[in-house]
Amino acid sequence: MVGENSSYLFLITRSYLGRLLSLTTAILQVIIFFIFIYAAKADFTKENDWEYTKRCLRGSLDCTDEANVDWKAWTVFSLLMMYGPIQDITNGMLLSYKGAMSRRYRCAFSGILLVILGTLAIWASAYYLKATATSSTELIKDSVILLVITDMDEKIFDLMKIINPTWVETMRRDAEMYSDELNPTDSGNSGTDDGLSENNGTTTSEHMKSCTYADDIHIQRNDAR
């Protein structure tokens, strides 16, 4: 969900269309996760996915749980969450801190958004699986499906590369400029940057008022060429 191949990269560029695409992706992810949350509610008046696994003998107070989900399945679930949402939460916290310290509020907002989406992904996944999984294999299978939702931003980015690769490349260059301003040692010089240093008399440094997602995942210059 974070990095150079994510539609959330557009959120730190100067393009209003790119920011709109990023926010649309976030809203879509939130809607999908809440669909799963509502589907897992124990509401007997509505049709839902919640599974009742308790079985009680007639005339007896002793009940058994027929769900066959062991700790190994939940361990796999935790590892999958570490692969996706937990990384997003960590990078989002770094980004929001960096944006707040540098008073770049667009960066801070981007970081907060990543933290919210990552937290929602973990909560919605755990809530849904706890309510619906009746076996270890079913829990692992549904975990992978839910993980695909967290990668939606990457799929949208790939789709935009197919539809309009030139525009995506421009957005990546824009994000690289912000990254170079935040990491001046990577830029190599403070002058021009592939002809993008001036725009109607305005220098590049005046436009570089944002940041990228984290120091260790900023866009590499070679990828933008």
N, C-alpha and C positions, 0 to 999 in steps of 0.2 A: 504494500500500500504506500510505501515511501521510497523515494529514490528517483533516478533519472528516467525510469520507464513507468511513471505513474502520472495519471491525469492531475493529481494534486500538485504537481510541479508547476502547472499553469497558475496556481493561486498566488505565487510570488512574482509573477511577471507583471508587465504594465498593460497587458491585453485584457480589456473588459470581457471579451468573448471567452478568453481562457479562464478567467476567474469564474464566469458564469457556468462554464462547463464543469469546473471543479466543484462548485456548490451544488450543481444539479446531481453530480455523482454522489456527493455526500447525502443529499436528501433522499435519493433513490435507495442507498444502502440503509439509511435509517428506517424507511418505510418497509423494506423487506424484512429487516430484523424484527420490527414490531408485529409484522404478520406472523412470524414464528412465535413470538411471545404470546400473542392472543390465542394462537392455535394450541398452545400448551396449557391454557388455563383449565382448571378442573371445574367446568360448568356443565352440569347435567342437563340444562335446558337447551343447550346448543350443541351442534355437531362440532367436534374438535378432535385433535390428535392425542389428547391425554389418555394414557393407558392405566387402567386400574388392575394392579397385579396381586392384590390381596385375595386369598381364597379361604373361606371359612366353612367348616362343616356344619350341617344343619343341626341345631340344638347344642352347638358347642361354642365356647368363647375363644377357643384356640384357632388362630388364623396363620396361614403361611404366605410368605411372599414368593411368588413364582417368577419374579424377575431374576434373570441370570446374568447380572452385570457385576464383574469382579473389579478389583483394584487395578489390574493390569490395563483394562480398557480405559479407565479414567487417567492412568498414567500416560497412555498414548494421546488422549485428549489434551492433557496438559502440555505435552511436547509439541503438539500441533499448534496450540495457542502461543507457545513460545516462538514458534517459527513465524507466526504472523502478527496477531494483535499486540502481543507483549512488546515486540520490537517497535511497533508503531507508537505505543504508549511511551516507551523510552525516548524515541526520537522526537516525539511531540513535546515531551517535557523539556528536552534540550533546546528545541526550537523556540518554545514559548519563553524560556529563561533568557535565551540569547536576544530574542526580540524585545523583551521587557527591559533588559539592561541597556540595549542600544536605542531604546525608544522607537523602535520600528514596529508599529502596532499591527501592521499587516502580517509580519512574521509571527508575532505573539498570537494573533488570531489563528493562523495556520497551525501552530503548535497545539493550541487548545482544542481545535477541531479534530486533530489526530488523536489526542488523548480521549476525547469524548467518543469518537468512533471505535477506537480500540477497546475501551471499557465496555461499550454497548455490545460489541461483538462477543466478548468473553461472557458477559452476563446473559445475553440472549441465547448463546450456544449452550451454556451450562443449564439454564432454566429449561430450555426445550428438551435437551437430552435427558435430564433428570425426570421429566414428566412423560416421555414417550419411549425411551429405550427399554426394551425388555430382554435384550441379550447383549453380550459384549461386542459381537460382530456388528449388530445394528447400531450401537453407539459409535463405533469407529467409523462405520460407513457414513452416518449422518454428520459426524464431525468433519469429515473431508468435504461433504457437500456444503456445510456452513462455512468452511474455510474458503471455498470458492467465492462466496459473497464478499469476503474481505479483500479478495484480489480483483474486484470489479474495476477498480480504478486503473489497474494495469491493463485489463482487457479493453477498456475504453481508450486508453492511450494507444494501444496497438491498432485499434480500429481507426483512430484519427490519423495514424501514420499511413494507413492504407488509403483513406479518403483524401487527405491533404498533407503529404509528407513535407512539402515546402513550409507550410504554416507551422507544423510541429517542430521543424528544425529551427525556425525563427524563434519560437518560444524557448527552445533549449538554449539558444545563444543568449537570449534575454536573461534567462535564469543563470547562465554562466557568468554574465557580467555582474550580477548581484553577488554571486559566489566569490568572484575575484575581488570585489570590494571588501567583502567580509574577511577574505583570506588574501591579503595583499601580496604575500610572499609567493603565491601561486601564479599571479598574473604576469610577473616578470618585468613589467614596465607599467608606468602610470599614464602613458600616452594613449595612442589609439588602440582600438581593438577590432581588427578586421573591418575597418571603415565605419564602425558604429560609434565612434567617439564623439561625433558632433551631430546635432540635430537642430538646424535653425539657430546656430550660435550657442546652443546649450551643450556643455561638456558631458561626457559620460558619467563623471563622478556625481553630477547633480541629479542624475537619474538613478544612481545606485543607492537607493534608500531602503533596500530590503535585504533579505538574507536567504540562504538555502537551508535545507532541512537539518543538516548537522555537519560538523567539520569533516567527519570521516566518510560522508556519503555525498559530498558535493559533486557536481558534474565535472567529468574530466574533459579537458579541452579537446582531446583527440576525438571524442565521441561527437562533438559538435561540428567537426569538419568533414 
